[in-house]
Amino acid sequence: MKDYLRSIINNSLQQFDLSEDDIPEIQIEKPNQPEHGDAASNIAMNLASVLKMNPRKIAEQIVEGLKYDNQKIQSVEIAGPGFINFRYAENYLFDELAVILSKGSTFGKSDSLKGKRILIEFVSANPTGPLTVGHGRNAVLGDTVANLLEWIGAEVDREYYFNNAGRQMRKLGESVRARYLQLLDKKAELPEDGYEGEYIKDIAQKLIDEHGDNLIETKEVDPFKDKAEQLIFDDIQATLQRMNIEMDSFFNEKEVYEDGSIKQTVEKLREKDLAYDKDGATWFRTTEFGKDQDTVLIKSTGEPTYRLPDIAYHANKLDRGYDQCIDVFGADHIDTYPDVLSGIQALGYDRSKVDVIVYQFVTLVKDGKPFKMSTRKANFITLDELMDEVGADVTRFFFEMRDPNTHLEFDVGQAKEAGEKNPVFYLQYAHARIHSILRKVEQEYTFNIKNKPKLELLTHESETALIKSLLRFPEMIQSAADSREPHRLINYLEDLASAFTSFYHDCRILGEEKELVQARSALAKATAQVLANGLGILGISAPEQM
């Protein structure tokens, strides 16, 4: 409907002497007050400075020039300083409700990104330990954004980027070796800044189970590091699968070293006089891209900073033909990822093809107090431990229900609530409750509720409000996908569940005249379908019984 309204407004604007550049974006919003109609546009006010006219006068001329289908639009009104308010026709509501019922599990899908290939990189934790609560928000945010983009037609690949080399992995191997020796009653100390979690002992025990004491004299760290990497990666993938997340590809940082991309990246930057040597290090002229100072690419020790392989990796992504590459980063990247974008721009790529989602970190509240997490110390909480405590659905939902740009305080007490105080149970219960009602209808009435109902009987204001809420679903998917903000969809589903509660309170289903029961059952069925579709996008189950 929003596209239809934009179209008829745009057609009416042809009466004015305006170029395409003069016409601002035609915004259609839902009024805050239902009495102001179903949709509103402020286009007249946005044109006031261009046309040098009173906005209300502009609105009058626009409305006078509107040509619309009376089966879709009941009335058009002007309010306040020049808002144009639209009211939907009842026939339009009934027709669209029938569309929801016919489309079922595909209702809400669109082709707005059809033909677009998108790569979304997320999680990307190095295999030095199990996924923690801190990684959880990244994982769920990335996967849900991918789901949203798929629903609007994009072909999406999910990729996990990792580094299994360098100092961190060496410390991991040394930590496992120390625990291996300790378990065999040999004297050994953990390395400085080593990994202290219990999982290190578990890995060491597996090595003992497989090799006994045959590795005692081994000086090389690789057998310990390689076993740790294998077991930790198996654990990471199992955790992701438990959260309903499947990766399409895994990309190892060493690939950009082995294929010569690192060397080529530096050479190309030097050719453009955007890389130079100073104090034994190699620098990137980020001042050419608006930064206050240049940035080190290769340290004086010869070790690249993470920016260099990241630039090469992003070039690799774009070389694979993706129309857009999306990165999901924690807030600790906020000052550094612009250097990577400048790097790919310097190499001749379109930096606008890389979109970065930055999310704030998570505080897990336990007994009213924040619980500190660290993958090196033994006091971190793993994602699996959290899911053991509150369930996979609840874990995923709580990571999704806040704006990514805001700090997330994960309240375990609320998450463990089994009633309506728990927002995910509220939505799941609404879905299950509707199916319970529909089962009773099937038991008590001889008609098949799948037969074509007389939807024109749905004239109560609570029925109308529920239908209008259902019709907003496709635009909410588009909005959440465009903004990369899954919580918008959650807010919508909560509003929908509330609208159903009002409908069910005001409009009895069981005990009414047969045709009305059938029509209201159809409305309930459509509501359950939209709830199921929305929960599916969020990666959460929609049970029919609770």
Secondary structure, DSSP 8 states (H G I E B T S, - for coil): -HHHHHHHHHHHGGGS---GGGS----EE--SSGGG-SEEE-HHHHHHHHHTS-HHHHHHHHHHT----TTTEEEEEEETTTEEEEEE-HHHHHHHHHHHHHHGGGTT---TTTT-EEEEE-----TTS--BHHHHHHHHHHHHHHHHHHHTT-EEEEEEEE---SHHHHHHHHHHHHHHHHHTT------TT---SHHHHHHHHHHHHHHTTTTTT---SHHHHHHHHHHHHHHHHHHHHHTT---SEEEETHHHHHTSHHHHHHHHHHHTT-EEEETTEEEE-GGGGT-SS-EEEE-TTS-B-THHHHHHHHHHHHHTT-SEEEEEEEGGGTTTHHHHHHHHHHTT--GGGEEEEEE--EEEEETTEEE---SSSTT--BHHHHHHHH-HHHHHHHHHSS-TTS-EEEEHHHHH--STTSHHHHHHHHHHHHHHHHHHHHHH-SS-TTS---GGG--SHHHHHHHHHHHTHHHHHHHHHHHT-THHHHHHHHHHHHHHHHHHHHS--TTS-HHHHHHHHHHHHHHHHHHHHHHHHTT----S--
